[in-house]
Amino acid sequence: MQRDHATSFGVFKPVGHVLISFPSAEQAASARQALGDLDLAEDAVRAYTDRQMLAQIDEDLARASPVAAVGQELNLVKAHRELAERGYHWLLVRAQNDEEARRVAERARPFGAERAQQYGHFFIIELIEHEADLHQVAESPDRGLDAQTPSGSEGERAELRPADPAAKTGSER
């Protein structure tokens, strides 16, 4: 995969984009088609397979600066790895502002989107909350991301919401 995405201290940080994860390729493809309703720029949406994301993550981890461990970027990359290892697929969507980022996340949600993370220069905002998510307690470079599950594991979060056959086609919009 070519490195046509922005990085921060050597790890993936696509500022001005929303990164959305889906349990299956079908769900990601259906959401990509539905995003066409939002009148986004023709080149605003890029798809990543689980294998492409794993390759990118391995490259990022090999190039990561020690400074990347100070913020949450490295923890996010590790959480993305856990999802990609479970077969998750991704859409990276350029969003012009906060309102467009929220519209993108809401449009993708009915297709089984697990996470939609808006990347800014100084922040990364989770745009999708699930009813079963626990209250966020703490995140730090040492503790990692708070996956808002009893174990704190991103893998457990993925297991709570496996690919839903009805969501694959977007039939439950």
NUDOMAR-310050 format. One record per residue (C-alpha): residue number from 1; residue in one letter; x, z, y. Coordinates in steps of 0.001 Angstrom, whole numbers. Last residue first. Layout:
<NUM 'A' <X Z Y>>
...
This chain:
<173 'R' <-31544 7659 1877>>
<172 'E' <-32127 8409 -1811>>
<171 'S' <-31631 4887 -3205>>
<170 'G' <-28110 4753 -1798>>
<169 'T' <-26958 2747 -4763>>
<168 'K' <-24456 5256 -6049>>
<167 'A' <-26516 8149 -4684>>
<166 'A' <-28993 7970 -7567>>
<165 'P' <-26163 8110 -10137>>
<164 'D' <-24762 11264 -8499>>
<163 'A' <-20980 11516 -8706>>
<162 'P' <-20043 15149 -9186>>
<161 'R' <-21035 17771 -6621>>
<160 'L' <-19905 21259 -7675>>
<159 'E' <-16947 19763 -9558>>
<158 'A' <-15532 18342 -6320>>
<157 'R' <-15654 21757 -4632>>
<156 'E' <-13963 23285 -7671>>
<155 'G' <-11175 20735 -7318>>
<154 'E' <-10786 21602 -3634>>
<153 'S' <-9958 25123 -4764>>
<152 'G' <-10837 28264 -2792>>
<151 'S' <-11861 29938 -6051>>
<150 'P' <-15314 30980 -4809>>
<149 'T' <-15699 27733 -2835>>
<148 'Q' <-15316 27091 909>>
<147 'A' <-12397 24705 388>>
<146 'D' <-10318 26922 2686>>
<145 'L' <-7253 24817 3227>>
<144 'G' <-3853 26218 2396>>
<143 'R' <-2941 29885 2165>>
<142 'D' <606 29441 3472>>
<141 'P' <-79 26808 6132>>
<140 'S' <-3142 28765 7144>>
<139 'E' <-6844 28655 6598>>
<138 'A' <-9259 31525 6780>>
<137 'V' <-12783 32542 5947>>
<136 'Q' <-15090 29547 5966>>
<135 'H' <-18579 30636 4993>>
<134 'L' <-19353 29404 1493>>
<133 'D' <-20490 25850 936>>
<132 'A' <-23652 25544 -1184>>
<131 'E' <-25704 24113 1689>>
<130 'H' <-23148 21349 2235>>
<129 'E' <-21331 20722 5505>>
<128 'I' <-20185 17285 6563>>
<127 'L' <-18301 16669 9826>>
<126 'E' <-15086 18564 9033>>
<125 'I' <-13033 18454 12219>>
<124 'I' <-9300 17761 12393>>
<123 'F' <-7696 18913 15618>>
<122 'F' <-4849 18330 18063>>
<121 'H' <-4636 14535 18280>>
<120 'G' <-8034 13993 16711>>
<119 'Y' <-8960 13196 13121>>
<118 'Q' <-12604 13420 12083>>
<117 'Q' <-12997 14510 8475>>
<116 'A' <-15939 13381 6401>>
<115 'R' <-16143 15201 3082>>
<114 'E' <-18225 14898 -49>>
<113 'A' <-19976 11651 814>>
<112 'G' <-22688 11090 -1788>>
<111 'F' <-24350 7982 -389>>
<110 'P' <-26764 9995 1750>>
<109 'R' <-23752 11360 3731>>
<108 'A' <-22313 8028 4869>>
<107 'R' <-24740 7437 7766>>
<106 'E' <-24406 11060 8889>>
<105 'A' <-20607 10830 8858>>
<104 'V' <-20563 7580 10842>>
<103 'R' <-23072 8946 13354>>
<102 'R' <-20920 12085 13825>>
<101 'A' <-17806 9948 14448>>
<100 'E' <-19763 7788 16913>>
<99 'E' <-20763 10875 18878>>
<98 'D' <-17227 12262 18854>>
<97 'N' <-15717 9066 20274>>
<96 'Q' <-14498 5551 19434>>
<95 'A' <-14637 6017 15668>>
<94 'R' <-12385 3998 13344>>
<93 'V' <-13563 4434 9771>>
<92 'L' <-11355 5222 6780>>
<91 'L' <-13423 5015 3623>>
<90 'W' <-12306 6731 475>>
<89 'H' <-12631 6754 -3300>>
<88 'Y' <-12568 9829 -5540>>
<87 'G' <-11328 9459 -9109>>
<86 'R' <-10595 13110 -9932>>
<85 'E' <-6906 12642 -9082>>
<84 'A' <-8072 11313 -5714>>
<83 'L' <-9909 14599 -5072>>
<82 'E' <-6847 16743 -5804>>
<81 'R' <-4674 14412 -3772>>
<80 'H' <-7021 14683 -791>>
<79 'A' <-6620 18475 -949>>
<78 'K' <-2815 18061 -979>>
<77 'V' <-2971 15708 2014>>
<76 'L' <-5206 18190 3810>>
<75 'N' <-2711 20996 3179>>
<74 'L' <75 18830 4611>>
<73 'E' <-1964 18092 7743>>
<72 'Q' <-2991 21737 8218>>
<71 'G' <-305 22764 10668>>
<70 'V' <3168 24269 10157>>
<69 'A' <3798 22516 6839>>
<68 'A' <4272 19179 8613>>
<67 'V' <7331 20703 10352>>
<66 'P' <9219 20490 7043>>
<65 'S' <8959 16713 7509>>
<64 'A' <6975 14792 4955>>
<63 'R' <8581 11630 3562>>
<62 'A' <8197 12331 -184>>
<61 'L' <4801 13926 412>>
<60 'D' <3666 10881 2377>>
<59 'E' <4790 8452 -327>>
<58 'D' <3024 10469 -3028>>
<57 'I' <-59 10648 -813>>
<56 'Q' <-67 6888 -227>>
<55 'A' <232 6190 -3947>>
<54 'L' <-2545 8689 -4710>>
<53 'M' <-4776 7113 -2044>>
<52 'Q' <-4220 3642 -3465>>
<51 'R' <-4997 4890 -6962>>
<50 'D' <-8242 6591 -5866>>
<49 'T' <-9285 3439 -4098>>
<48 'Y' <-8990 3092 -338>>
<47 'A' <-11476 1239 1851>>
<46 'R' <-10992 247 5474>>
<45 'V' <-13698 215 8141>>
<44 'A' <-13273 -655 11832>>
<43 'D' <-12170 -4278 11280>>
<42 'E' <-15498 -5861 12225>>
<41 'A' <-16076 -3405 15073>>
<40 'L' <-18925 -1005 14381>>
<39 'D' <-22561 -2034 14851>>
<38 'L' <-23912 1055 13101>>
<37 'D' <-25943 -870 10495>>
<36 'G' <-22694 -2123 8935>>
<35 'L' <-22074 1484 7912>>
<34 'A' <-24625 872 5161>>
<33 'Q' <-22311 -1634 3429>>
<32 'R' <-19443 839 3514>>
<31 'A' <-21751 3554 2189>>
<30 'S' <-22707 1372 -779>>
<29 'A' <-19050 579 -1485>>
<28 'A' <-18051 4255 -1284>>
<27 'Q' <-20865 5239 -3633>>
<26 'E' <-19913 2533 -6100>>
<25 'A' <-16248 3528 -6053>>
<24 'S' <-17197 7047 -7087>>
<23 'P' <-16943 10694 -5988>>
<22 'F' <-16829 9733 -2300>>
<21 'S' <-14415 10832 447>>
<20 'I' <-14746 9985 4157>>
<19 'L' <-11849 9790 6623>>
<18 'V' <-13075 9522 10214>>
<17 'H' <-10737 7815 12658>>
<16 'G' <-9355 8296 16166>>
<15 'V' <-6134 9876 14897>>
<14 'P' <-5228 8676 11390>>
<13 'K' <-3060 11591 10245>>
<12 'F' <-1319 10873 6935>>
<11 'V' <1987 12684 6575>>
<10 'G' <5474 11969 7954>>
<9 'F' <5537 14515 10778>>
<8 'S' <2178 13180 11914>>
<7 'T' <1228 9809 10529>>
<6 'A' <-804 6847 11676>>
<5 'H' <-1955 4249 9202>>
<4 'D' <-604 806 8468>>
<3 'R' <1831 2004 5830>>
<2 'Q' <1385 -849 3383>>
<1 'M' <0 0 0>>
